[in-house]
């Protein structure tokens, strides 16, 4: 897994122009069954992918924390929401709550999430490859293929399917 993660940013960079063009075409004219196909690709990939072997998302990027996330997680940690914010979060340039530090404070040494049951919505949905109206989040997917080996594989399989008429 370490070798895959080491190579992933370069592989994603090599595919960036191709992926950007692909997602531009997809956004202009998404196939009617795109969300269904993406759901299938996502499920198949995550049947063979063990996120606990990787956890690259938790090590290299931080999720956005919604107000709802803050309330839920702070309650779980038995902290007041403001105390949770002060201890763990900061406001980024887009005025969103994000982690103060990476890797994620809540990532255990065994790659298990210490707040898994109450984790932020962004973590629950990552890498967002099974979202409805998938064609509308291409900017996010372009970032995620450099972080998540499963997202990279899903996008490569999706491009092949599209080239073959989906």
N, C-alpha and C positions, 0 to 999 in steps of 0.2 A: 504493500500500500504506500509506503514512504516513497518509493521510486515513482509511482503513478502521481502522487501529489507533487513531487519535485518537478516532473515534466509537464504537469497540467497547465500552468500559466503560459509556458512557451507554446504548447499545442493550441491553446485557446487563442493566443496572439496570432499564430499562423493561420487560423481559421477566421479571424475577426472580419476581414473584408468580405469573405464568402458569406459568413453568417449575417453581417449587416445587410448585404444585398438580399439574402434569402428572407430575412425578417421584413424588409421593406416590401418585397413582393407579397409576402404573407399578409401584411397589414392592408395592402391595397385590395387584395382579393382572397380573403380566407376561405378555404374549402368549407362547405356546409357541415361536414362531419369532423372538423378539426378538433373540437373539444373532446369528442368521443375517442378519436385516434390518440390524442395526447394522454387521455386517461389510461388507455390501454398500454401505451408505451411506458408511462409512469409506473403502473402496477407491475408490468413485466420486469422493468429494471430494478424496482425495489424488492422484488422477490429474490433477486440474486445479490443485492447490495446490502451490506451490513454497515450502517452508519456508525456503529460503535467502533469499527475498525478504522474509521476515517476521522470524523468530527472536525474536519477542516473548516467548516462553516463556523463552528464555535471557537476555533483557534485563531481565525484570521479576520472575521467580520463580526460586527455586532448588529443585533436586530434593532429595529425601532420599537420603542415601548409606548403603547397607547396609554391614555389615562386609565382605561379599563384594566390593562395589563398591570399598571402600577398599583392600583387598588387591590387586585386579586393577589398579586405576588407579595405585596407588603402585608396583607392579611395573613397569608400563609407563613410568612417569616415572623409574624407577630411584631411588626413594626408599624409605626404611623407612616402613611404615604410620604410625607415630607422627609422623614428620617431615611426611608428607603431611597428616595431621590438623592438626598445629600450624600449618602454612603456609596451608592452604586452608579448613579447616572449623571449625565451632563446634557446640556442642550447643544445640538450641533448647529452648523451654518444654515440649515433649513428649518431651524426652530423645532426640531424633534428631539425627544428624549432618546439617548443612546448610552451604551456602557461607557464608563470612564476609562476602562482599561481592557485590553485584550491580552491573552485569550479570555474568554468569558469567565467571570468570577464564579459562576455556578457550574463550570465544567470540572468534573472530578478527574482524578489521575487515571481512572479506568475508562474515560470518555463518557461516562454516564452523567446526565444532567441532574444536578441536585434539586432542581425545582421542576422536573419534567411534567408533573401533573398540572402545574399552573404556569408553565412556560409562556412566553409572549406569543401572540398570534403569529408574528412573523416567523418564529421558530417552528411553530406547528405546521405552517404552510410551506416552509422551505423544502425544495428549491423552486416551488411555485410552478412546476411543470404539469400539474394536473388542475390548474385553475380554469374556471370558465372564462370564456372570451380571452383565451390564451394569446391570441394575436395582439392584444392591447398591452401586453406587458413585455414586449420584445426587449426593451431597454434593460429590464431587470434580468431577463434570461441571458442576454449578452454578458452581463457581469457574472452571473452564476456559473456559466460554463467554465470560467477560470478558477472557480472555487470548489465546485462539486463535480467529482468524476461521473456521478450518475447523471447529472444535468448535461454534461458534455456528451455522454453516450446517447441520451435521449434525443438531443438535438441532431446528432449525426444520423441516427436512425430515422428521424422525422424528415430530414433533407432527402435521404434515399427514397423514402416512401413518396414524397412530393415529386421527386424526379421521375418516379415510376407511375405517376398519375393518382397517387393516394388511393 
